């Protein structure tokens, strides 16, 4: 039965309020990124819209401007410190290389593993799947010390390759389990019919099954990218000169105070690649995330 107008209106109001509650921190974060120093640290209380928007925070973090060259509305300067302290251009490049590299490697390995697990039958299969999932349950802090010693011996500390491998290892379990559920939704009869027609197992996998689970692969790739893009602990311990965005943001908390303007500007910029990635695969994302939820 169709709900009444009052119920639909109440549902819509509640939905808008819930969305507003979750979106307000993001809105405030973005608003703070265009505030001048005087509006962020206003002693009389929070400043909402009574300020002149400025792009100075973005110019310092994204374009490499020196903070001492930018003058506040009050006539003062940002204080001591040059462009090297807050210039985040190399950080963004490093983060993109690591996130994209680990996502590609993770999807390649997880797709092969998930298809094999989906189609093969062996003793202890469910126990094995639980063991794979348990690797994702383990907090990064529990493995960071072994990683540190292994990567030191393999000369992978403070390298892009080292971080790509580390992020791939922590994302593979969830990627395998997600992709397995997507492969399970493709009937095995499809494989058998293709092989009867003369296709090899690899041809079945690459030309028949893979196109049918593009949505699942896209959804898994988005999750792997976001997990790598926002990973903090491993990036902090395994690198010194290479700083990903979460690690770089922590350096804006100094002994003289917290640079909220620069933090919000860089944080807002860090959200953009995730949104772009999602927009590129949005056609498959909803189908991919719901592919394993329904059974015939």
N, C-alpha and C positions, 0 to 999 in steps of 0.2 A: 504494500500500500504506500502511495506517495505521501511523504511527510507534509504536514501543514506548513503554511507560510511562516508562522511564528517559530516552529521548530527549525525550519531551514535558516531563518534569520539568526536565531540563537546559535545554531551550529556555525554559521559563517562568522559571527562576532567572536565566538570562542576561538575559532581557528585563527582569526586575525590577531587576537590578543596573544595566543601562544607563539605565533610567528614573530610578533613584535618583541616579545620577551627574549627570544633567541637571537633576533637580529640586532637588538639595541647595542650589545657590546661591540659588534662589528661596525655599526654606524658610529658609535662614539670613538672607536679606534681610528676609523677613517677621518672623522671630523677633527680629531686631535692632531692628525698628521698635517693639516693645513693651517693650524693655529700658530701664531707667533709665540715667541718665548714668554712674553708678558701675559698672554691669555692662558697658557698652560699652567703657569705658576702664579696665578692671580690670588693674592692673599685674602680677597674679599669673598671668595667662593667660586664655584664652578662657572665658567663662561660657556654659554651654549652657542649663541649666534652673534653676540655683540663683539665682533672682531673683524679685522680686515684679513681675508684669506691670503696666505702666502705659500709659495712653493719652495721656500728656503730649505726646509727639512729634506725635501726630495733632491734639491740641487746639491746638498752636501753629501747625502748617502748614495745617490744614483749617478751624479755627474762629476763628483770629485772636487767640488768647490771647497775651499778652506773656510772653516767656520768664522775665522777672524775677519774675513772679507765681507761678511754679511752683517748688516746693521739692523738692530731691532727697532721697532716703532718708538721705543722710549729714547732712542739715541745711543744706546749702549751697544756692545758687541757680544758675540757669543762667548767670549773669553778665550783663554789660551787653548792651544791645540790646533794642529793643522789638518790638512785633508787626509793624511795617511791614517789618522785615528778612526775616521768615520766613512771614508770612501769604501763603498761596498761593491764596486763594479766587478772586481776579481772574485769576490765571494759569490756573487750571483752566477758568474760563469762556472765556477767550481761546483756549485750546487746543481746547476742544470746538467753538467757533464756526469756527475755522480748519480743523480736521480734517473736520468734517461738511460745511462749505461746499465745500472742495476735493474731497471724495469725490463729492458730488452733481454738481458741475460736471464732474469728470473722467469720471464714468460717463455723463453725458449726451453729452458730446463723443465719448468713445471708442466708445460704442455705435453712434452714427451713422456714425463713420468705419470701424469694424470691419465693419459690415454692408455698407457700400459697397465696401470692399476685398474682402470675401468674395464678393460677387456680380458685381463688375465685372471685366472682363478688359482689360488694357492692356499696352502694351509696357513692359518694365522693371519689372514688378510685383514680382518677387522682389528686385531691387536696391532698390526703394523700401522694401520691408518690412525689408530689412537696414539701410537708412538710418534708419528709424524706431527699430529696436532699438538701433542704435549711439548714439542720443541718451541711452538709459538707461545705456550703458556709461560715458558721460562722467561723471567725478566732479564733485560740486557745486562743489568748490573751483575747477574750471576755468572755471566760468561765473558765479561769485559777483561778480566785479568788473564784467563787462558788465551783469549784473542790477542792480548797485548804481547804476551811472550811468543806465541806462534808467529804473529806478524813481524815481530822483531827478528826472529830467526830466519824468516823467509824474505826479509828486507822489504816488507810491504808497508812499514810504518810511514806515515806522512806522504802517502802516494794516492793518486786518484784510483788506481787499480785496487789498492787495499780496501778503500772505502766502498768501492763498487762490489767487491766480493763479500764484504761484511754485510752490507745492506741486502745483497742477494740471499745470503744464507739465512737471515732472519725473516725474510719475506717468502721464501720458498714454501714452508709448511702451509700457510694459509692459501697461497696460490695453488698448490697441488690439490688441496681439498675442495676449493671452489671449482677449479676446472674439472675435477673428477665428477662432481655433481652435474656439470653441464654435459660431459661426455656420456654419463649414465642416461641422460634423457634422449640420447640418440639411439634408437633401437639397434641391436646387434644384427638384425636382419639386413640392415643397410650395408654393413660390412660384408656379410656373407653373399649378398646379391652382387656386389661389386667384384668380389673375388671369383665368383662363378663366371662372371663376364671376362675374366682374365686379368684383373687388376692385382698388383702386388699389395702386400700389407702397407708399404710406405705410400703407394698411390692412393689406397683407401684412406689413409690417415690425412695426407696432404691435400688431396683433390676432392674428397667426398665428405669426410667428417669435419675437417677444419672449417670449411665455409659455413657449415651448419651451426657452429658454435661461435661465430664471430662476436656475437653479443656478449657471451660469457668471457671471451678473451679480452674484449674491450673493457668490460667492467673490472676484471682482475687487474689489467694493466693500470687503470686509474687508481685502484687501491694501492698497488705496489708503488706507483709514483708518489702518491701522497704520503705513504709510510716512509719512504726514503727521503722525501723532501722535508719532512718534519722531524726526522730522527735526530736526537741530540746526544745521547750518552756515548755511543760508539764513535761518533764524529769528534767528540770532545777528547776522548782518551787515545784514539788512534792517529790523531794528526796534531801538528803544532802550527806549521806555516799555512796549511790548507784549512780554511774555516768555512763550514757550511753556514747557511743563514741562521739557524737556531743558535749556533755557537757564536757567530758574529754579533748577534743581538745582545748576548750577555756581556760583551765587552763595553757596551754603552752604559753599563752601571759602573760608575767610577767612584773614586774616593771622595770626590767633591759633590756628588749627586747623581741622580738618574736622568739621562737625556731622553725624556719621554717623547719629545718631538721627533728625534731621529729614530727612536725605537718604533713609534707608530708609523712613520713613513716607510721604513724598511719592512715592517711587518705587513703593512697594506700592500706593498709591492710584491711581497712573497706570496700573497694569496692569488695574484693574477695568473701565474702559470697553471695552478690547479684548476682555476675556472676555465682557462683556455683549453686545457686537456679535456675537461668534462664536456665543453661545448663541441669539441671535435668529434666526440664519440657518443653524444647524447642520443643519437638514433638507436644505438645498441645498448645504452647503459641500463635503461629501465627493464628491457627484455632480459639483459644479462643478469641483473640482480634478482630477477624473479624466475629465471629459467628452471632452477631446481626446486621451486617451492610447490609446484603442482604435479600430481601423479595421476596418470589415467586409471 
